[in-house]
Amino acid sequence: MNRLLLGLLLCLSFWSHTTLASLLAIDYGTDWIKASLMSPGVPFDVLLNRDSKRKIQSSVGWKKEDRLFGSDAFNIAGRYPTDTFSALKYLHGAPFDSPTVSFYTSLSTADLAKTSRGTVAARRSDGSEWSVEELIAMQLGYVRDLAESAVNGEKVTDVILTVPPYFTQHERDAVIDAVEIAGMRTLALVHDGSSVAINYAMTRTFSDVPEHHIIYDAGASAIRATIASFSSVDSKSKNAGTSINIAGVGFERQVGGNELDRRLREILIKDFARKHKQDVRSDKRALAKLWKEANRVKTILSANADAVASVESLTNDIDYRSKVTRAEFESACRDLTGRFAKPIFDALANADMTLDNITSVILTGGSSRTPMVQAAVTAAVGKARIAQNVNADEASVLGAALHGAGLSRQFKTKDIRLTDIGPYDIQVSYIAEAKNENSKPRTINTLVFPAGSKAGSRKTLTFKRKDDFNVKLTYRSPPVPGYPSDILEAEIKGIPEALKNLTDLGAVDPVVKATVVLSESGFVSVQDPVAFGEIKDDSLSDKETLARSESSSVPSSSQEPSATPEKKPAKKDNTIPLELKINLASVPPMSVAEKRAARDRLIAIDRLEAAKHAREEARNSLEGYLYRVRDLLEDGASDSPFVKCSQEKERQAMQKKLQEGFAWLSEHGDDASTKDFIEQRSALEVMEKPIIHRYQEIEEFPKALNTSQMWNWSTRLFITEAKANLTASQDSDIPPRYTKEEIESLEKTLKEHERWMNEMVEKQKSVEMNEDPILESSVLREKVKPLETQLQKLLKKKAPRIPKKSGTASSTTAASSGTGGSKSGGGSSSPSSSSSSSSSSQGHDEL
């Protein structure tokens, strides 16, 4: 019902087919990827994968040389634990030595390596290394391919992605890098809680009084709480919109579904060690199998009091089976109970609200279905406030798609205005200018964007500086343990020259100004540094310039006075742009060269896989074709179409070629190229083609002959009627519709066609079924076309106009005399009356 309402409310409108592009929305989660495509002619819904599933496992892996995605990749982790990579969202922009990476290694069996930028790469079993950005780009490219398949191969380049509100600038940079490596362009990043709020508002109306709701998102990697205030915009208008203001956010970065899975896996590991006296923590295959089983058991425990864990050949050919109760599981997670609800209270504190201000707590995210999480939230906010009125899995991606459609200006959607916030304190740091040589360096820190600042904010900072200096943007405190606090450093140069130029123009106490921006996608930057000074119009510099201008201009005595009004002197520019150089943080994003190299690397592997798939298809096609021909030859029934339409020598030749084909496939099938497979099939197809052609002619010839005979009959009937009409026209002195020459020409064409067809049909009658036809159906159709064209032309010919006969002889005489210019006034008709009569007669004929 919800999707139906969305479909009714969403109207796609486009300026032109040439300018409108599709928009892809991606909710890249730790465990699952959801996507939605906005495109004309495509229903607004979640994008399906190749198995028609509504979500895609966030995994990429290799089965030897075959790259797999989604559930196919996740399911091979037990066999290829170091070649399967899941839950990569943890590693977005993460420093290699951070606690986040250590936590990830406790979940995953992947081998990690350090990149040249200090971030994380994954090492395959063959020794090749892939950065996290490259692996995520592969998954984004897979989703893009699904989207392009949904729009019949049309290119999809624009994408909007959801990110958690707690993502730092380093993590957001990593997301953008992955999108660019995948060959797409980021339209925007939107917080996942905000996108759920947009989805919630799409089918609802609100009053002018703000209505506050908490979006509680319990995901696989973290728990987030977002306070969204909904109110109406232009409520009296027919096109009333909705305003969404994010008032506060709270989060727990390492409390989510994966932490529950990890603890459940620990229960299974300890149980196996107790039963079989073996510790499987050093066995990566066993760990990968238990991770998958722990996730399955957790899902069962969400609805049952107990569940049975079962893993075949866990390690050393030992089959493991054990019963796990919900009470045992919840006991292992008891210390997390308080942390489940903590984001709610953090968000309330950030928004300066209490629970009394909250209308409902909307549950979303896969882990919100876990009973212990629901119990903790219910205990914190009360059962009356719990709401489950959005799709816990799909609300985020559908809201992101609607938000992206509104930003692209290519689609018309409900007017929803989102105002988001930044979750961290961001400050500007710079070294104060020394007053003398003995002064100690002093760092000045200025808070420019406190936590809760609106996204899209701009602040202009003023510096009283005389020399070039650097400005740093940093988080006031480390946003995540082990992550750097610095964001970027801006070098502002050219200050002394700019200040001197302003002073020469008459500026008093010029200063340096720079703008700090917090973008809608959560990026902070320094822009537009300038030197600025107030320039007075009556300054000495202006007077001297004006005096020089007057003394140098001597009026000419021969010059005539001009009526052009005297122009006022242009106002002097009181700003001079300064040079700006941005130095990236200690964990910088990928450079352009690095992204280009990564993009080329992905293109190369895509081409390699495409060639491999083409070869496999060619081999499968050849093998299937050989077996089909073998079945035709072995089916010796004399009444089979193949036997009826083939000769014994042809079948013997095909049998010999077939045996050669099977022998070649057995000997060279593993080494042959795509071209070799195609050539082998073509050699046998050439022998079968004449037989197929005979069979097809047996089916098509009667149809073509019937069509030709129909045109012959229709033409002869037409000629008979045309001759009768010609005779009648001659007797009544009426112009005939068809001339004698036209009828005779058509009759000649008909006789020639009948003569040729009768002759060829007689010859065809003597041809056996297993012989090539003398007269083919295509020739029959081609030969009848001239007759068909000539007949159609005559049928479309318009009947000639019948001239109107005059009513009396006197009027005929009068018209004749008028035409001859008679001077008789009463009996003559003037040119005007003649023209009118002619016009009237013509109109009557047309009627």
N, C-alpha and C positions, 0 to 999 in steps of 0.2 A: 504493500500500500504506500509505503514511504517513497519507493522508487517511482510509483505511478504519479504521485503528487509532484515529485521533482520533475518528471517528464512533462507534466502539464505546465509547470511554472517556467521551465527553461525554454526559451525560444531562441534559436540560433538565427542571427541575421548577419549578412555579409555584404560588403561593398561590391565586390565582384569576385568571380571565380578565380581570377588570375592573382588577386592579392591575398585571398584568404588562405591561411595555413592552419594545419591541425595543431592542437595543443595537447601535450602529454603530461599528465599529473602522476607523480610517483610518490608513494608512501614507503620509503625504504626502511623497513624495520630490522631489528636484530635477527629475528627468526623468519619473518615473512615479508614479502614484497607485494603490495597491492598497487594497481595502476588503473587509470581511467583516461579515456581518449575523448577529447572534445573536437568533433569534426562534423561538417554538414553531411547529413544522410546517415550518420552513425548514431544509434541510440545512446543516450547518456546513461552509462552504467559502468560497472567495473569491467576491466579488460580481462578476457579469459586467456588462459595459457593453451598450449597445444593439446592438453588433455581435457580441455573445457573446465578447468578448475578456476575458481575465482581468486585464488592467491597463489603465490609462487614462493617456494622455499628460498631463503636467502643463502644459497650455497652455490659454489662453483668448484668443479673438481675434474680430475683426469683419470680415466680408466685406461691405463697405458698411454696410448697416443690420442685417445678420443676424449675431447673436452665435453663435459656434461654440465647442465644447469638445473636448478630447482631440485625437485624431489629425486630426480635421477642421480644428481651429485650427492645429495645427502644420504641416500640409501647405500652408496658404495663406501661410506666411511669405514665400515667394519672391515673391508678388504684392503682399502687403500687409505689408511689413516693420515699419512703425510702428504697425500695428494688431493685431499678434500678440505675446503676452507669455508667455514660457516661463521656466523656471528661477527662479521668483520666490522660492524658498526662500532664496536668497542674501540677499534684501532684508528678511527678517523683522526688524523693529525696528532696522534699520541706519541710523545717522546718514548724512545725505545727503553729507557731506564725508568719509566714511570711505574707506579703501583698498578695502574690500569692494565699495562701489558702483563705484569705478573699475575693479576687476577685472570686475565684472558687465558694464560697458559694453564691455569688450574681447571679451565673448562674445556679447552681444545687440545687436540692431539697434533696440531700443526707445528712444524719447525719454523721458528722466526729468525730473521736476520735484521741487522741494522743498516739503514740506507745512508747515503752520503749526507743527507739532510738531518740525520739523527732520528728519523721516523722508522716505521716498521715495514719490513718486507717478509713475504712467506717463501720458504725454500721447498721446492718439490723434491721428490725422491731421486730425480735425475740430476739434481744440483742446480737447476735453473731457479732464478729468483724473480719474484713478481711483487712489486710494491702494492700496498693496500689500495692505492688509488687505481692501479691497473686492474686488480681483481674486481673491484667494485664497478669500474668502467665496463668490464666484460658483462657483468650482470645487467647494467643499465642498457648496454647494447642489445642484449637478449630481449629485454622488455621493449625496446624500440622496434626490433624486428617483428615482435608480435603486433605492435600497433600498426606498423606499415602493412602487415598482412591484412589487418582489419579494414584498411582503406585501399585495398587493391594495389599495393606497391607504392603509393604516394609517399614522398619523403616526409618524415616527421623530425623536426629539428628543435622546436621550442619545447622546453620542459619546465615544470614547476615542481619543486620537491618539498616535502615536509622534513623538518628537523626538530629535535627537542629544544625547548627554550634555553636549556643549560649549555648548549653548544657554545664553545668559545670561538673567537675569530679564527684560530688555527684549525679547528674542526670544520668550520664553515668553508674555509679556503680549500680544505681537502675534498669537500663535497663538490665544490665548483670545479676543481681540477679533474675529478673523476668524470664529471659531465662533459667537460671539454675533450678529454681523452676518448670518450665514447663517440665524439663527433656531433655533439648536440650543443645547444645554447641555453643557458639558464635564464628563464624569464624572472624568477624570483624564488626566494626561500621563504617558507611560512612555517610558523611554529605549529606542531601537531595539535596542541590544545586549542589554538586559535582556529585551525581548520575544522575541528569538530564543532566549535561554536558556530562557524559559518554554516555547516551542514544542519545544525540544530535550528538556526534562524530561517533556513530556506523555506520551510513549510509552516512558519508560524508568524503571527503578527503580535506587536507589542504596543504598549501605550507610551505616553510621553514620560511617565514615571519609570526610571530605570529599574530593571529586574535583574537581580544578581544570581548567577548560578556558578557552581564549581564543576569544572570538567576534570574528573578524576581518571587519569589514564595510567593503568597498570600494564606496562609492557613487559617484554622479555628481559630487557637490560636495566630498566629503571622505572620509577614511579614518579609521575608528574601531576601537580594540581594547578589548574589555571582558573582564576576567578574572572568571569566574563560578565559585563554589564550590558544588557540589551534594552534598547529604547527605540522609539519610533522617530523617523525623520520625515517632516512634512506630513504629519498624520492626517491633516485635513484634505490632502491631495489624493486623487485617485491612484497615483503612482507612488504611494507612500513607501519609503524605504526603511531600512533597519540600521541602527548604529550599534556597533559592538566595540566596547572599550575594555581592554584587558587591564584589570586593576591590580593584579598581583599573581605571582607564580611561586611555587615551592616544588622541591624535587629531592629524590634520593637516587643517586646515580648508580649504585650497585645493589639495589634491592629490587628484584624483579623476578620474572618467571625463570630465568636461567639460574639464579641463585637457589631457587627452590629445587630445580632439577639437579644442581650440583650436590645439594644436601641429600636428596633422595638417592643419587648415585652412590654417595658415601655410605648410606645405609646398606645398599646392595653389596658394595665392596667389602664392608666389614662382615656381612652375613656370609659371603662366599669364603672369606678367609677363615671364619669360624668353622664352617662346614668342611672345607677342603684343605685347610692349612696352607693356603697359597695367597700371596699378595699380588694382585693384578695391576697395581699402579704403574709398574714399569712396562706393562704390555699395552701398547697403544691401540692395537686392534681390539683388545678386550675392553679398554676404556671407551672406545668409540661405540662398541656394541651396547655397553651398559648405559651410555649417555642417551642413545636412542630409546632403550627400554625404559629408562627413568622417565623420559618425557611421556611415553605411552601410559605408564602406570600412574603418573600424576593426573593425567586426563581422566582415567578411570576413577581415581580417588575423589575427584571433584563431584562425582555423582553416587559413589558407593562407599561403604564403610571399609572395604578391603579390596585388594587386587592381587593377582598372582603375576609375579615377574618370571619370565621364561626366556632363556637365551640358549640356543643350541651351539655346542662347541665353543663355549666362551673362551677357554684357553686349554691347551694340551688335551684337546678332544673331550673336555669335560662339559657336559650339559648342565646348565644351572637353572634351578627352579626354586622359587621361594614366595611365601605369602607376606604381603606388606599391608598393615592396617593404617587407616587414616589417623588414628590416635598416635601411632608411632611416628608417622611423618610430621604431624603437627607438633609433637614434642621436640623433634629435632629442629624445628623452626620457631620455637617459642620466643627466642630472643629477638626475632624480627617483628613481632606483633606491634610493638610501639612504633617502629619505623614505617609500617604500612600507612599509618594515618598522619605521620609527621608532616609530609608535604602539604596537607590541608591546612594545618595550623600555621605553617610558614607562609603560605599564600595569604591567609587572613591577616597575619601580622604585617606583611608587605603592603597589603591594600588598606591597612588601618580599619579593618572590619571585624565583626564578630559573627558567630553562627546565626545570630538573630537577623542579620542582614541577608542571609542566604535563603533563596527559595527552594533550591534542590541541589543535590550532588549527582551529576550525570556520570554513570560508570561507563567506561570504554576501555579498550585494550584487552588482549586475550587473557591476561592474568587476573582480570577483574572477576572472572568466573570461578576462581579458586575460593572455596568456602572460607578458609582462614583469612584471606584478604577481605572478603565481603564482611565477615564478622568483625574485623578490626575497624573497618570504615563505618559500619552500622553502629558500633559501640561509641565511636567518636562523634558522629553527627546525628544519630537517631534514625530509626527505621523510616519515619515519615518523610525524611528528606531524600532518601535513596530513590533515584530514578534510573530506569533502564530503557529509555525511550529513543535511543539511537542505536544503529548497528555497531556493535563493539569493534568489529573488524574493519568495516568499510567507511565509517563516517568520516575519518580523517582524509582519505584519498578523495572522496566525493566533495568534501568541503574545499580541499586544495584545488580541485578542478574548477569549481565555481569561482574561487578567488582568482585563479589564473585567467579564466574567461573574462572576468571583469577588468583585469589589468591589461589584457591584450587589445581591448577595444575593437575586436573583430566579432564579438558575440554580444548579444543583448540578454542580460540576466536581471534578476531582481536586484534592486539597488541595496547592496549591503556594504557598509563602510566600516572597515576594520581599523582600529587604532591599537597597535601592539606596544610592548615595552621591552626594554633591555633588563636583564636580570642582575647585572653586575655593576659595581661602582667603577667608573672609568675616569682616570685623571690625566692631566697634562703635567709633564715634568720637564724642567729645563734649568740650566745653571745660570744663576744670577750674574749680571755683568759686574765685573770687578771695579770697585771705585778707585783703587790704587793697586800698585804692584804687590803690596804686602797683604792684600785682602785674601782671606781663605775662600776657596770655592764654596758656594752655598747653593743647594738645590731647592728650587721652588716647586711645590706640588699644588696643583689646582684641580679640584674636583669639577669636571665639566658635565659628566652624565652620571648622576647618582642612580643607583638601582631603582628601577621603576620609571626611568625617563622614556618618553614617547619615542617610538621608532619614527624616523623621518625628521628628527629634530636637527637644527643647525644652530651653532653658537659661534659668534665672532669674538676672538680674543685679541686684546690690544697689548703690545709690548713696547716699552720704551727702551729701544736698543739702538746702538750705533754701529755695531759690528755684526757679522754673520754669526748665526747660532743654530743650535739643534733643539728640536722639540720632540719629546718622547710621549707616546700614548701608552699607558700601562693600566692594568687592573690594580686597584688599590690593594687588594690582597690576592694571593694565588687562587684562581677559580677552582682548580682541581689539584690535589696533591701530586707533585712531580711535574706539573705543567708550568711553563714560563709565565711570568706576569707581564712581560713586555709584549706589546702588540706591534708597534712600528716606531721608527725614528725618522723624523722629517728634517732635512737640512735646508735651511732658508738662507739663500746666498744673494749677493748683490745689494746688500743693505747700504753700505757707505756711499756708493755711487748714487743710489736712488735718493737718499736723504739729501745729498749735496744738490742734486738737480731740483728737488722740491724747495730747498732753501734759496737757491738762485731765482726761483719763480716767485719768491715772497712768502713761502710757507713759514708758519710760526710753530716751533716745537713739533716737527713731523714725527710720526710713530710708525710701528709695523703692526699690521693686522693680518690675521689668518683665521680661516673658518674651519671649525671641527664639525663633522657630519656623522650622525648615527642613522644609517640607511634603513629603509623598510625591511631589508633582509638581515639586519643585525650587524652590518659591517661598520666599523668606525674608521674615519680617514681625515687627513688634513688637506685642505683645498684652498686655492686662490690666495696665496700670501701676497700682500701689497704693502708698499710704503705710502702713507697717507699724511696729508698736512692741510691745514686750513689756509687758503690763499685769499687775502683781502683785496678788493678791487682797487682801493686807493693806495695800494702799497707803492713805495718808492720805485720798485722795479717796474710797475705798470706805468708810472708817470714818465720814467726815462724812456721806456719803449715807445710810448705815445709821442713824446717829443721827437725822438729820432724818426718816427714814422711821418710826422708833420713836416719836418725840415727836409725830408727826402722827396716829398710829393710836391711838385711845382705845376699848377694848373696851366693848361695850354690856352692861348688867346683865341685860337681857331676852333676850339672844342665847343660844341653846342651844349646848352644845358640839358641834363638828362632828367627824365621824369621818374627814374628808378629810385625807390626809397633807399635811404642810406642804411646799410647793414650795420647791426650792432656787433661789436667785437665779440668773438666766440669766447665762451667761458673756459677758463684754463682748466685742464685736467688735473685734479688734485691727488690722483693715485697713480702709482707706477708699479706694474707687476714685478714680482721678484722671482728669482729662480728657485724651484722646488725639486728636491731629490729625496725619494723615499727609500730608506733602508729597512729591509724586512726584519722580522723578529728572529729570535734565536732558533725558532723552529719555523723556517720560512716555507711558504707554499712552493710548488714546483715552478721552475722557470719556464719560459716559453720554449727554450730548446729541449728541456727535459720532457715537457708535455708533447712536443712534436715527435720526439724519439719514441715515447710511449705509444703515441697514436700510430706511428708507423709500425711499431711492433705488433699492435693489435690487428692492424690491417693485414700484415703479413700472415698472422696465424689464421685470420678469417679466410684469406685466399687459399691458404694451404688446406684448410678444412673443406672449403667449397670444392676444390679440385679433388679431394679425397672422396667426398660425397658423390661427385659426378662419376668418378671411377667405379665406386660401389654400385651406383645405379646402372651404369653401363654393363657391369659384370652380371648383376642380377637380371637385367633385361635379356642379355644373351643366354644365360642359363635357363630362364623361363621360356624363352623362344625355342631353344633346342628341345626341351621336354614337350612343348606343344607340338612341334613338327614330328617328334617321335611318336606321339599319340596318334597323329593323323596317319602316319605311315603304318603303324601297327594295327590300326583299325581297318582290317581288310574287307569290311562289308561292302559288297558291290553296289549297294544303294546309297552309300554315303556320298555327299556332295563332292568331297575331295577326290574320291575314286572316280566318280562319274565325269569330272571335269579334268582329269589328268590322264596321261598316257603312261604305259608301263615303263618305257625308257626314261621318262621324266621322274617317275617315282624311284627308279633304280639309281639315277644320278643324285637325287636328293638324299637317298639312303646312304650313299657313299660319302657325300659331303657332310651329312649329319654325324657319321662316325668319326670323320676327321675333326669336326667341331668339338665333339666330346673329348677326343684324345688331346686336342690342343688346349682345351680348358683345363684338363687335368694336369697337363705338363707345364703350361705357361700361365695359368690363371692367377697365381700369386705375384707374378712379376710383370704381367702385361700392363700396358697403359690404356687409358680410356679410348684412345684412337684404335688400338688393336682390337678391343672388344667390339667397337662399332663396325670395323672392317669385317670381322668374322661373321657378325650377324648379317651385314649387307650382302656377303657372298651367298648366303643361303636364301635370303629374301629375294634376290634376283631370280633364283630358280623357282621360287614359289609364286612370284608375282603374276606370271601368265595364267596360272591355274586360278588364282583368286580373281583375276580379271574376267576369265570365262564365267565363273560362277556369278559374279556381279552382273555380267551382261545378260545372263539367263534371267535374272530378276528385273533388270532395268529395261531390256529391249521391249517387252510387251507394253510397258508404260509409255515409252517413247513412240512406239508404233501407234498406239491408241491416240496419243496427242496429235500426231501427224494426220491420221485419218479424220480426226475431229475437225482440224483446220480445213482439210479438203472438203468435207461435207458442208461446213459452214460457208466456205467460199462458193461452192456450187449453188447452195440455196440463195446466197446473196446475189449471185449473177442472174439467177432466174427471176428474182424479184426486181432487180435493177433493169433488166430488159423489158419487163412488163411495164414498169413505170416510165421508161423511155418511150415506148409506143403510146401510152396514154398521154404523155406530155405533148407529143407531136400532134395527136388528134385534137387536143384542146388548146393548142397554140400557147402552152405554158412552158417556160424555160425548164429543161430537165435538171435534176440534181446531179446526175452523173452523165458524163458525155459518152458517146459511142466509143471513142478512142480509149477512155479509161476502162470501160467494161471489157473491151477486147483485149487490152493489155493485161488485165487481171486474169481473164480467161486463158490467155496464153501461158501466164506464169503457172496457173493451176494445172494445165495439161502437161507442162514440162515436169512439174513436181510429181504428178501422178505417174507419168511414164517412167521417171527415174525410180520412184519408190517401188512400183510394181516389179520392175526389172531386178532391183537389188534384193527385195524381199524373196523373190523366187530363188535367187542365188543363195541367200542365207538359209533357206529351207534345207538345202543339201549339206549343210555344215553339221558335223557331229558335235556333241556336247564337249568332248575332250579336244576339240580343234579350235584354233583361234577364229573368232567371228569375222566374216567378210564385211558385214554391215554392223556398225557399232551404234549404240544408243546416242552417243554424243554427236555422231554424224547425222543421224536422223533429226535431232533437235536443231542442228545448225542449218540443214537443208530447208527446213520448213520456215525458217525465220524470214526470208524474203517474201514469201506468200503471206505470212502473218503481218508483216509490216505494211505491205501494200493494201491488204484488206482493212487494217486498222485506220490507215490514212483516209480511205474512202468513207469509212463509217463516221469519222470525225468531221468530214466535210460538211460545211453549213449549206442549207438549202438556199437557192437564189431568191432574191426578193421579187415578188410579183407586182408589176406596176399597176397603180390604181387607174381604173377606167373612168373617163369623165361621164357625168350624168346626162348632159344635153349637148346637142350639136352646137347651139349658140354659144355656150360657154367655151366650147373647144375653139370656135371661130374667134371669140373675143380674146382668148389667150393667145391664139396665133397672131391676131392683128397687133395685140399689145407687144408681142415679142418682135414683130416686124416694125414697130414704131409708128403705127397708124395715128392720124391726127384726129380721128373721131373721138370726141370727148366722152360720150355716153357709153360707147361699146368697148372702149379700150381699157386696159388695166395698167396701172402704174407699176414701175419697178418694185415699189415697196409692197404693193398688194401681191404682186407675183411672187416676191420673196416669201411673204407670209404664207401664201398658199402652198408654196413648195415645202416650207418648213412644216406646215401642218400636215401635209400629205406624208412627209417622211416620218413624222412622229406617229401617225396612224399606222403606217406599215410596221414600224418597230413594235407598237403595241400588239 
